[in-house]
Amino acid sequence: MKFEQLQKDMIAAMKAKDKARKDSISSVISAIKKVAIDEGCREDISDELANRVILKELKSVKEQIDTCPDERADLKEQYQARYDVINEYAPKLLSADEVKEIITTKFAEVAATKNKGAIMKEVMKELKGQADGKVINQVVADICK
């Protein structure tokens, strides 16, 4: 996701007086800026960095939804709205089948060792931000059986 696009969408939400959308996008922008400053690339924010932070924010909001008590429907609704907005910007993640195909073709030598740690180390370098870590872990576990 282009960082500039997020900024344009936040301005559009401000003009439309859509407070919930503006707040959601604003929180993602500030998280991206914080990570960019921490990594020393404040001036040149890459799409990979933006996608990584968006996925992290999405996961965080999902946890908020899951842990929110049922009697707090108003809060749960607010979290769900935030999740929906952030999800619009999240990159499409690879499915388990796609991950398995990549591991068996690109990482065939490492996969042949059946060493889960070594496989995860190599695969995570390549697929970080493209697939959910839990999905990758599950596929690697199945390969190592």
VOKE-449726 format. One record per residue (C-alpha): residue number from 1; residue in three letters; x, y, z. Coordinates in pm, whole numbers, plus 32768, in hexadecimal, padded with zeros to 4 digits. Example, Ala and Ser with C-alpha at 12.3 -4.5 7.8 and 13.67 -1.06 7.14 Angstrom:
<votors>
VOTOR    nr   rest   east   north     up
VOTOR     1    ALA   84CE    7E3E   830C
VOTOR     2    SER   8557    7F96   82CA
</votors>
This chain:
<votors>
VOTOR    nr   rest   east   north     up
VOTOR     1    MET   8000    8000   8000
VOTOR     2    LYS   8080    8154   7FA5
VOTOR     3    PHE   80B0    8234   80D4
VOTOR     4    GLU   8049    835F   8002
VOTOR     5    GLN   7EFE    82B6   7FB2
VOTOR     6    LEU   7EB6    828D   8125
VOTOR     7    GLN   7EF4    8400   815A
VOTOR     8    LYS   7E0F    845E   8037
VOTOR     9    ASP   7CFD    837A   80BC
VOTOR    10    MET   7D1B    8414   8216
VOTOR    11    ILE   7CF2    8570   8183
VOTOR    12    ALA   7BC2    84F7   80BF
VOTOR    13    ALA   7B2C    8467   81FF
VOTOR    14    MET   7B69    85B0   82B1
VOTOR    15    LYS   7AB9    8671   819C
VOTOR    16    ALA   7997    857B   81A6
VOTOR    17    LYS   7989    85A6   8321
VOTOR    18    ASP   79A5    842A   834C
VOTOR    19    LYS   7A45    842A   84A5
VOTOR    20    ALA   7A5A    82B0   84D1
VOTOR    21    ARG   7B08    827D   8384
VOTOR    22    LYS   7BF2    83A4   83BE
VOTOR    23    ASP   7C52    8324   8517
VOTOR    24    SER   7C96    81C5   8492
VOTOR    25    ILE   7D6F    823E   8374
VOTOR    26    SER   7E1C    833B   8455
VOTOR    27    SER   7E7F    822D   854E
VOTOR    28    VAL   7F16    815C   8435
VOTOR    29    ILE   7FD5    8288   83AB
VOTOR    30    SER   8066    82DB   8501
VOTOR    31    ALA   80CA    816E   8538
VOTOR    32    ILE   8178    816B   83E5
VOTOR    33    LYS   822D    82B1   8432
VOTOR    34    LYS   829D    822B   8583
VOTOR    35    VAL   8330    80EE   84EB
VOTOR    36    ALA   83D2    81B9   83D5
VOTOR    37    ILE   847B    829B   84D6
VOTOR    38    ASP   84EB    816B   85A0
VOTOR    39    GLU   8581    80CD   8468
VOTOR    40    GLY   8624    8211   83F7
VOTOR    41    CYS   8565    823D   82B3
VOTOR    42    ARG   847A    8359   830F
VOTOR    43    GLU   849C    840A   81BF
VOTOR    44    ASP   8479    82D6   80E1
VOTOR    45    ILE   8363    81F3   815E
VOTOR    46    SER   835B    80B6   808D
VOTOR    47    ASP   8222    7FF7   802C
VOTOR    48    GLU   82AD    7EC4   80E0
VOTOR    49    LEU   82CB    7F84   8227
VOTOR    50    ALA   816C    8012   8202
VOTOR    51    ASN   80DB    7EBA   81B8
VOTOR    52    ARG   8190    7E21   82E1
VOTOR    53    VAL   8105    7F29   83CF
VOTOR    54    ILE   7FA7    7F13   833B
VOTOR    55    LEU   7FA5    7D9A   8376
VOTOR    56    LYS   801E    7DCD   84DB
VOTOR    57    GLU   7F0D    7ED0   851E
VOTOR    58    LEU   7E0A    7DE9   8482
VOTOR    59    LYS   7E77    7CCD   8565
VOTOR    60    SER   7E69    7DB4   8694
VOTOR    61    VAL   7D06    7E27   8647
VOTOR    62    LYS   7C9B    7CBE   8608
VOTOR    63    GLU   7D19    7C65   8765
VOTOR    64    GLN   7C54    7D8B   87F4
VOTOR    65    ILE   7B19    7D08   874D
VOTOR    66    ASP   7B56    7BA7   87CD
VOTOR    67    THR   7B9A    7C12   8934
VOTOR    68    CYS   7A84    7D12   894D
VOTOR    69    PRO   796C    7C9F   8A37
VOTOR    70    ASP   781E    7C58   898F
VOTOR    71    GLU   7764    7D4B   8A6F
VOTOR    72    ARG   7833    7E69   89DB
VOTOR    73    ALA   778A    7E60   8886
VOTOR    74    ASP   77D2    7FD2   884C
VOTOR    75    LEU   7947    7F9E   8879
VOTOR    76    LYS   7947    7E60   87A9
VOTOR    77    GLU   7894    7F1B   8692
VOTOR    78    GLN   7999    802F   86A1
VOTOR    79    TYR   7AB6    7F31   868B
VOTOR    80    GLN   7A0A    7E7F   8569
VOTOR    81    ALA   79E7    7FC7   84A9
VOTOR    82    ARG   7B59    800D   84E1
VOTOR    83    TYR   7BB0    7EAB   8472
VOTOR    84    ASP   7AE5    7ED4   8332
VOTOR    85    VAL   7B94    801B   82D8
VOTOR    86    ILE   7CF3    7F94   831A
VOTOR    87    ASN   7C9F    7E53   825D
VOTOR    88    GLU   7C60    7F23   8123
VOTOR    89    TYR   7DD0    7F80   8121
VOTOR    90    ALA   7E60    7E2F   8187
VOTOR    91    PRO   7F1B    7D6F   8079
VOTOR    92    LYS   7E85    7C27   8004
VOTOR    93    LEU   7F2A    7B0C   80C2
VOTOR    94    LEU   7F90    79C1   8029
VOTOR    95    SER   7EB7    7892   8073
VOTOR    96    ALA   7F3B    7752   8110
VOTOR    97    ASP   7F43    76A8   7FBB
VOTOR    98    GLU   800B    77C5   7F23
VOTOR    99    VAL   8100    77BE   8047
VOTOR   100    LYS   812B    7645   8024
VOTOR   101    GLU   816E    766A   7EB0
VOTOR   102    ILE   8276    7777   7EEC
VOTOR   103    ILE   8321    76A7   7FFA
VOTOR   104    THR   8329    756A   7F25
VOTOR   105    THR   83B0    7620   7DF2
VOTOR   106    LYS   8494    7736   7E71
VOTOR   107    PHE   8504    7695   7FB4
VOTOR   108    ALA   850C    7526   7F4D
VOTOR   109    GLU   8671    74F2   7FCC
VOTOR   110    VAL   8627    757E   8126
VOTOR   111    ALA   84D3    74CF   8136
VOTOR   112    ALA   857D    7382   80EE
VOTOR   113    THR   863E    739D   8237
VOTOR   114    LYS   84F4    7395   82FD
VOTOR   115    ASN   8598    748B   83F1
VOTOR   116    LYS   8476    756E   844E
VOTOR   117    GLY   8554    7682   84DC
VOTOR   118    ALA   862D    7695   83A5
VOTOR   119    ILE   84FF    7692   82BE
VOTOR   120    MET   844D    77A3   8382
VOTOR   121    LYS   8586    787B   8384
VOTOR   122    GLU   85AA    7870   820A
VOTOR   123    VAL   8438    7886   81B7
VOTOR   124    MET   83EB    79A9   82A2
VOTOR   125    LYS   84FB    7A7C   81FC
VOTOR   126    GLU   844D    7A4E   80AF
VOTOR   127    LEU   82DE    7A53   8112
VOTOR   128    LYS   82D8    7B52   822E
VOTOR   129    GLY   81B2    7C3A   81EE
VOTOR   130    GLN   812C    7B5D   80D9
VOTOR   131    ALA   8096    7A48   81AF
VOTOR   132    ASP   801F    7A23   8314
VOTOR   133    GLY   812A    798E   83F7
VOTOR   134    LYS   802F    7895   8486
VOTOR   135    VAL   7FE0    7815   8328
VOTOR   136    ILE   8151    77F2   82D5
VOTOR   137    ASN   8191    773E   8420
VOTOR   138    GLN   8072    764B   83DF
VOTOR   139    VAL   80E9    75FC   827D
VOTOR   140    VAL   8250    75C5   82F4
VOTOR   141    ALA   81D3    74E3   840D
VOTOR   142    ASP   8112    7413   830E
VOTOR   143    ILE   8246    73F8   822E
VOTOR   144    CYS   8320    7387   8351
VOTOR   145    LYS   8239    7265   83AE
</votors>
